[in-house]
Amino acid sequence: MVQNIIIFLIFAVAVAYMGWVIYRSVMPNKNAGCAKGCGGCSAIDLSKIQKELDKKAV
């Protein structure tokens, strides 16, 4: 009987973890700059990069 309870608890924890992983992959990250969720896109300043390239070209 105790073994069945332990197996059920392990199974319940595994199911909860898989649910959490699926939930995090489906729900967008509110701090991210795009739907991808990495947050790196908002950190790139393309105008600054273009100005630096123009300075190096001269």
C-alpha positions, -999 to +999 in steps of 0.1 A: +000+000+000+028+024+009+045+017-024+014+026-044+012+060-026+049+067-033+045+058-070+013+080-072+031+109-056+061+106-080+037+104-109+017+134-097+049+155-094+060+144-129+027+154-144+027+187-126+062+194-138+053+186-174+022+209-171+045+237-159+069+232-188+041+233-213+025+263-196+057+283-198+063+274-234+028+285-244+025+316-224+045+346-236+072+361-214+059+396-203+095+409-200+105+398-235+107+421-265+090+397-289+070+365-289+102+344-290+107+351-254+145+356-253+143+394-247+174+400-269+156+419-297+147+449-276+184+453-265+196+459-300+199+495-311+202+494-349+207+531-353+237+531-330+252+502-349+247+520-382+264+552-368+294+531-357+297+514-391+295+548-408+323+562-386+345+532-394+338+535-431+351+571-432 
